[in-house]
Amino acid sequence: MRRERPSTNGGSVTSGVSPAVSSREPLAGDAATWSLAPEELLDPKTTFLVVEVTRLGCASGITGTVLDPQIHYDETQVLLRTDVEKIGPGAHECQGNDAVPVEIHLDQPLGVRELVDAACLQGEAVGTAACTEAVRWAPPAGLTRHDGVPDWQPPPDYSFVVQSSCGEQAFIGEYAVRVEQGAVASVDPLRRGFDETGVDSVPSLTAMLDLARQAEREGAAEAWVDQDGVPRWFDLDLRLDSIDDENCFLITHYEEH
């Protein structure tokens, strides 16, 4: 079962989206930018996420009400814009405004598309510190779906970053992994809020491939590789008649040693 979260408490929470619109349409309210909530773990199957919205202009520290998010889908990007309610008249101090959590429900999975803050593409937010990088999430470059489980095998020594985001297991989160002589030698958690996971709980790429072959025989397996044939995304259901036995692995920063 893919993880789900209850509604976020505090601030304005939006649980739906308006029809898809272009990032170049006039603002419905005042400009705001957004970032992924710290606990977010996105992958190509993501259709639900939480973002934190911050008003761009001076507002005495208050972002206020977030209007219905506006989403545009194309072949390479998902554009998300989060305007906020227009501020009232009067003088406002220019301290940093608070971040408001907002739930986003996508009509389509992210797939291999970038997730972009549309406010950073055009308008007054362009060039600000919040828009140093408009892309808030991107899949590994060159992802293509492999027909069946790839027969690629890693070298004895390598390192990678893995994000595990589904199923009921201790291995959930994002970790930097080092493999020596085919065995996991070290595991370092990369996100606050996730307990340390020992080397026995984190699979090597060889072990992920073995799990994929098991899922292919007994359940369902989907594997995506990069332009060099290195596996970068596994979506595995080990047994179709069981629940909470899914495994989802997103692999980045692969490096041979």
C-alpha atoms as one frame of an Amber mdcrd trajectory, in Angstrom:
protein
   0.000   0.000   0.000   1.383   3.387  -0.971   1.733   5.767   1.949  -1.066
   8.259   2.584  -1.207  11.178   4.946  -4.086  12.839   6.746  -4.814  16.490
   6.121  -2.069  18.789   7.357  -2.988  20.857  10.413  -2.244  24.547  10.576
  -2.664  27.219   7.928  -4.846  26.949   4.884  -5.128  23.448   3.450  -6.379
  22.767  -0.042  -7.428  19.227  -0.876  -8.334  19.738  -4.527  -7.093  21.553
  -7.616  -8.644  23.869 -10.161  -8.699  22.981 -13.866  -5.319  22.998 -15.551
  -4.201  26.490 -16.592  -1.186  28.077 -18.200   1.475  29.655 -16.004   1.080
  32.788 -18.121  -2.534  33.495 -17.173  -3.128  36.575 -14.960  -2.667  36.056
 -11.251  -5.880  35.318  -9.388  -4.335  36.767  -6.233  -0.893  37.842  -5.044
   2.275  36.015  -6.025   3.636  33.218  -3.868   6.239  30.511  -4.255   6.218
  26.986  -2.925   8.653  24.285  -1.862   8.176  20.623  -1.069   7.366  19.869
   2.552  10.460  18.416   4.270   8.964  14.930   4.632   8.014  14.587   0.966
   9.304  11.575  -0.967   8.273  11.867  -4.597   8.590   9.235  -7.292   7.170
   8.636 -10.796   3.916   7.208  -9.345   3.242  10.221  -7.085  -0.241  11.738
  -7.325  -0.410  13.267  -3.826   2.060  15.619  -2.191   2.287  18.413   0.351
   3.917  21.743  -0.454   4.660  24.769   1.710   3.516  28.085   0.221   5.065
  31.455   1.080   3.732  34.848  -0.003   6.304  36.740  -2.060   5.534  40.333
  -1.089   5.750  42.181   2.221   2.943  41.053   4.533   4.229  41.441   8.102
   5.160  37.775   8.213   1.754  36.392   7.170   1.241  34.408   3.980  -2.504
  34.112   4.525  -5.031  32.080   2.567  -3.762  30.030  -0.364  -6.074  30.040
  -3.376  -6.878  26.900  -5.345  -3.607  25.625  -6.828  -3.375  25.864 -10.609
  -1.790  22.946 -12.434  -0.696  22.497 -16.033   0.492  19.163 -17.455   2.637
  18.678 -20.535   4.970  15.953 -21.785   8.030  17.083 -19.848   6.758  19.129
 -16.892   4.019  19.506 -14.325   3.636  23.218 -13.556   2.155  24.152 -10.185
   1.218  27.710  -9.234  -0.025  28.682  -5.778  -1.339  32.232  -5.623  -2.443
  33.662  -2.283  -5.356  35.882  -1.350  -4.718  39.556  -2.141  -3.373  41.490
   0.791  -5.405  44.305   2.321  -4.468  48.008   2.197  -2.037  49.581   4.625
   1.649  49.382   5.453   3.203  45.935   5.847   6.580  45.013   7.257   8.988
  43.103   5.040  10.024  40.299   7.356   9.891  36.735   6.023   6.377  35.370
   5.645   5.279  32.066   7.167   5.011  28.843   5.153   1.497  27.442   4.723
   1.103  23.676   4.112  -1.118  22.768   1.161  -2.174  19.329  -0.067  -1.905
  18.782  -3.821  -3.803  16.040  -5.633  -2.586  15.480  -9.189  -4.859  14.155
 -11.924  -1.895  12.314 -13.430   1.155  10.608 -11.917   4.350  12.645 -12.143
   5.960  10.033 -14.345   9.286  11.171 -15.782   8.297  14.852 -15.761   9.824
  17.696 -13.761   7.716  19.330 -11.062   8.061  23.102 -11.460   7.000  26.182
  -9.493   5.243  28.134 -12.241   5.670  31.413 -10.338   9.412  31.143 -11.045
   8.932  31.110 -14.816   7.290  34.493 -15.301   6.348  37.417 -13.073   7.703
  39.189 -10.030   9.086  36.028  -8.376  11.599  35.452 -11.192  15.120  36.207
  -9.986  14.269  36.108  -6.289  16.020  33.816  -3.829  12.960  31.539  -3.775
  13.348  30.988  -7.524  17.044  30.202  -7.757  15.824  26.876  -9.146  12.281
  26.619 -10.533  12.379  22.819 -10.710  11.334  21.438  -7.324  11.707  17.764
  -8.262  13.098  15.899 -11.243  13.421  12.177 -12.011  16.792  10.663 -12.903
  17.832  11.731 -16.393  17.052   9.550 -19.368  14.569   7.208 -17.680  12.946
   4.631 -19.940  10.808   1.660 -19.033  12.578  -1.665 -19.417  10.800  -4.645
 -20.910  11.002  -7.009 -17.953  13.676  -6.966 -15.283  17.039  -5.770 -16.655
  19.900  -8.262 -16.658  22.371  -5.495 -15.712  24.709  -6.331 -12.842  26.609
  -3.801 -10.716  30.350  -3.916 -10.086  31.647  -5.087  -6.671  32.125  -1.542
  -5.326  29.728   1.356  -5.896  27.565   3.921  -4.127  24.092   5.345  -4.692
  21.232   7.206  -3.057  17.976   5.330  -2.678  14.519   6.582  -1.807  12.033
   3.996  -0.538   8.462   5.250  -0.340   5.871   2.464  -0.249   4.941  -0.703
   1.606   4.953  -1.437   5.312   8.622  -1.828   6.162  11.362  -0.255   8.245
  13.207   0.827   5.117  11.250   4.005   4.292  13.065   7.257   3.581  16.101
   8.438   1.657  19.568   7.030   2.257  23.102   7.227   0.900  24.404   3.690
   0.469  27.912   2.377  -0.120  28.503  -1.167  -1.358  31.847  -2.924  -1.040
  32.537  -6.333  -2.532  28.840  -6.731  -3.294  27.614  -6.137   0.277  26.111
  -3.007   1.798  28.916  -1.480   3.871  27.352   1.783   5.077  23.976   3.519
   5.178  23.476   7.210   5.981  19.972   8.727   6.324  19.555  11.922   4.313
  16.266  13.223   5.712  15.463  14.479   9.178  12.606  12.570  10.757  13.719
   9.139   9.569  15.351   6.832  12.084  18.707   5.393  11.232  18.451   2.186
   9.258  21.134  -0.469   9.555  23.001  -2.072   6.701  20.927  -5.240   7.066
  17.708  -3.346   6.251  18.842  -1.688   3.016  19.174  -3.757  -0.167  22.014
  -3.419  -2.616  21.166  -2.979  -6.291  21.760  -6.690  -6.752  19.213  -7.427
  -4.014  16.728  -5.022  -5.625  17.101  -6.870  -8.915  16.511 -10.175  -7.115
  13.342  -8.724  -5.527  12.226  -7.547  -8.972  12.647 -11.041 -10.408  10.661
 -12.500  -7.496   7.917  -9.943  -8.078   7.943 -10.715 -11.800   7.340 -14.400
 -11.030   4.803 -14.049  -8.206   3.326 -10.554  -8.439   4.035  -7.511 -10.581
   7.269  -5.727 -11.422   8.069  -2.518 -13.228  11.644  -1.366 -13.801  13.037
   1.770 -15.425  16.657   2.285 -16.488  18.805   5.240 -17.534  20.629   5.678
 -20.838  23.432   3.414 -19.593  21.066   0.631 -18.583  21.481   1.249 -14.845
  18.229   0.582 -12.920  16.839   3.831 -11.499  13.252   3.032 -10.534  11.593
  -0.154  -9.267   7.866  -0.480  -8.562   7.331  -3.974  -7.156   4.372  -5.891
  -5.768   5.789  -9.156  -4.461   2.421 -10.960  -4.214  -0.815  -9.811  -5.804
  -2.886 -11.497  -3.091  -1.087  -9.674  -0.258  -1.184  -6.105   0.995   1.596
  -3.848   2.249   4.334  -5.916   0.562   5.134  -3.339  -2.119   8.627  -2.034
  -2.703   9.352   1.232  -4.505  12.973   2.222  -5.027  14.160   5.408  -6.717
  17.927   5.365  -7.305  20.008   8.500  -7.854  23.695   9.501  -7.611  24.908
   6.090  -8.765  28.708   5.949  -8.934  31.114   3.095  -9.501  34.277   2.885
  -7.376
